[in-house]
Amino acid sequence: MTTILALDTSTDACSCAVLINGELHERFAVLPRQHAKELLPMVRALLQELDLGLAALDAIAFGRGPGSFTGLRIAAGVTQGLAYGANLPVIPVSTLAALALQAREVAAGRAVLSLIDARIDEVYWALFKAAAVPGPYPHLPSRAEEDVLPQLIGLEQLSAPEAITIDATLTGSLLAVGSGLALSARFPALLSARLATRLPDEHPRAGAIARIASVLHGRGVRVAAQDVEPLYMRDQVAKVPL
């Protein structure tokens, strides 16, 4: 049984969540350019509501990116400060994987294309095999991990919308989720034709990050507070843990 605090400020949304023995408690709000002011009070209020101190946590997770440069720095900085002061391990979680997990209930077995608007006419994107087990998950570590976590297919990438490519061996329609759908008019025609369902208003949420982190915690995936780093992805392509 684990207790994990999760934070995310990778997009215009600001959220925090605590997963206690499989039970999720979350605060979420869309607060453009207010993350630095609002995140810590949001965390304090949630912990106070649950009557939890940092000493009761097993780890702190955060949305490590990709996403907004400033937003990622804020979440990483707050996570690092809290974890360092309480001597807690940190679990970095992909924001694109969080989006894929959030789309699980409507994925219906389809692959999920997660997209985050990267500004300057680019998108962060990745393709995932959707989780087979419908949510919510009462206690993730007790389930088969391959049935719970979205599985990354290929690489997490940053590109122009026109350059998004789907593996030719992948069949069937796709579900697309995230703010990168704002640039969908520029997607390749073959890709657009395969997007059967679109969820453009979904932001990465701390609740999904906490659920992924609970499985990663069981695998021993963690870093020390002093080693916390966001994933900016400019001028790089990543194939990294969830």
Residue pairs with C-beta under 8 A, 6 or more apart in sequence:
1 21
1 22
2 19
2 21
2 58
2 59
2 141
2 214
2 217
2 218
3 18
3 19
3 20
3 21
3 52
3 56
3 57
3 58
4 18
4 19
4 57
4 58
4 59
4 60
4 61
4 91
4 210
4 213
4 214
4 217
5 16
5 17
5 18
5 43
5 47
5 54
5 57
5 59
5 60
5 61
5 82
5 210
6 16
6 17
6 18
6 19
6 60
6 61
6 62
6 63
6 93
6 206
6 207
6 209
6 210
6 213
7 15
7 16
7 39
7 43
7 60
7 61
7 62
7 63
7 75
7 78
7 79
7 206
7 209
8 14
8 15
8 16
8 62
8 63
8 75
8 95
8 98
8 204
8 205
8 206
8 209
9 15
9 35
9 39
9 63
9 68
9 71
9 72
9 74
9 75
10 63
10 65
10 66
10 67
10 68
10 71
10 72
10 75
10 95
10 116
10 204
11 67
11 68
11 71
11 95
11 116
11 117
11 179
11 203
11 204
12 30
12 31
12 32
12 68
12 179
12 203
13 28
13 29
13 30
13 31
13 203
13 204
13 205
14 28
14 29
14 30
14 31
14 34
14 35
14 38
14 39
14 42
15 26
15 27
15 28
15 29
15 42
15 203
15 205
15 206
15 207
16 26
16 27
16 39
16 42
16 43
16 46
16 206
17 24
17 25
17 26
17 27
17 46
17 205
17 206
17 207
17 209
17 210
18 24
18 25
18 26
18 46
18 47
18 50
18 52
18 210
19 25
19 207
19 210
19 211
19 213
19 214
20 50
20 52
21 139
22 137
22 138
22 139
22 140
22 214
24 136
24 207
24 210
24 211
25 46
25 49
25 50
26 46
26 205
26 206
26 207
26 210
27 42
27 45
27 46
27 206
28 205
28 206
28 207
29 38
29 42
30 203
31 38
35 70
35 71
35 74
35 75
36 74
39 74
39 75
39 78
40 78
43 78
43 82
47 53
47 54
54 82
54 85
54 86
54 88
55 86
57 86
57 88
58 88
58 89
58 217
59 88
59 89
59 90
59 91
59 213
59 217
59 222
60 79
60 82
60 83
60 88
60 89
60 90
60 91
61 79
61 90
61 91
61 92
61 93
61 209
61 210
61 212
61 213
61 216
62 75
62 76
62 78
62 79
62 90
62 91
62 92
62 93
62 209
62 228
63 72
63 75
63 93
63 94
63 95
63 98
63 204
63 206
63 209
64 72
64 76
64 92
64 93
64 94
64 95
64 229
64 230
64 231
65 72
65 94
65 95
65 124
65 230
65 231
65 232
65 233
66 72
66 95
66 96
66 116
66 118
66 124
66 156
66 158
66 231
66 232
66 233
66 238
67 95
67 116
67 124
67 204
69 232
72 230
72 231
72 232
73 230
75 230
76 228
76 229
76 230
79 90
79 225
79 228
80 90
80 225
80 226
80 228
82 88
83 89
83 90
83 225
83 228
84 225
84 226
87 225
88 225
89 222
89 223
89 224
89 225
90 222
90 223
90 224
90 225
90 227
90 228
91 213
91 216
91 217
91 221
91 222
91 223
92 223
92 228
92 229
92 231
92 241
93 209
93 212
93 213
93 216
93 242
94 126
94 152
94 156
94 212
94 231
94 240
94 241
94 242
95 116
95 124
95 204
95 209
96 114
96 116
96 124
96 125
96 126
96 128
96 156
96 178
96 204
97 114
97 126
97 128
97 149
97 150
97 152
97 212
97 242
98 204
98 205
98 208
98 209
98 212
99 112
99 114
99 115
99 116
99 177
99 178
99 202
99 204
99 208
100 112
100 114
100 126
100 128
100 130
100 131
100 150
100 177
101 131
101 135
101 149
101 150
101 208
101 211
101 212
102 177
102 202
102 204
102 205
102 208
103 112
103 114
103 130
103 175
103 177
103 199
103 202
104 130
104 131
104 134
104 135
104 150
105 134
105 135
106 175
106 197
106 199
107 130
107 131
107 175
108 175
109 130
109 132
110 130
110 172
110 173
110 174
110 175
110 196
110 197
111 127
111 128
111 129
111 130
111 153
111 170
111 172
111 174
111 175
112 127
112 128
112 129
112 130
112 150
112 174
112 175
112 176
112 177
113 125
113 126
113 127
113 128
113 164
113 166
113 174
113 175
113 176
113 177
113 195
114 125
114 126
114 127
114 128
114 176
114 177
114 178
115 123
115 124
115 125
115 176
115 177
115 178
115 179
115 180
115 181
116 123
116 124
116 125
116 178
116 179
116 180
116 204
117 123
117 178
117 179
117 180
117 182
117 183
118 124
118 158
118 180
118 233
121 160
121 161
121 183
122 158
122 159
122 160
122 161
123 158
123 159
123 160
123 161
123 164
123 180
123 183
124 156
124 157
124 158
124 180
124 233
125 156
125 157
125 158
125 159
125 164
125 180
126 152
126 153
126 154
126 155
126 156
126 157
127 152
127 153
127 154
127 166
127 167
127 170
127 174
128 150
128 151
128 152
128 153
129 150
129 151
129 153
130 150
130 175
131 147
131 148
131 149
131 150
132 146
132 147
133 143
133 147
133 148
137 143
137 148
137 211
140 148
140 211
140 214
140 215
141 214
141 215
141 218
145 215
145 219
148 215
149 212
149 215
149 242
150 242
152 239
152 242
153 167
153 170
154 167
154 239
155 237
155 238
155 239
156 233
156 237
156 238
156 239
156 240
157 237
157 238
158 233
158 234
158 236
158 237
160 186
161 180
161 183
161 184
161 186
161 187
162 186
162 187
162 188
164 187
164 188
164 191
165 188
165 191
166 174
166 190
166 191
166 194
172 194
173 194
173 195
173 196
173 197
174 191
174 194
174 195
174 196
175 195
175 196
175 197
175 198
175 199
176 184
176 195
176 197
176 198
176 199
177 198
177 199
177 200
177 202
178 199
178 200
178 202
178 203
178 204
179 200
179 203
181 198
181 199
181 200
182 200
184 192
184 195
184 198
184 200
187 195
212 242
216 222
216 241
216 242
221 241
231 238
231 240
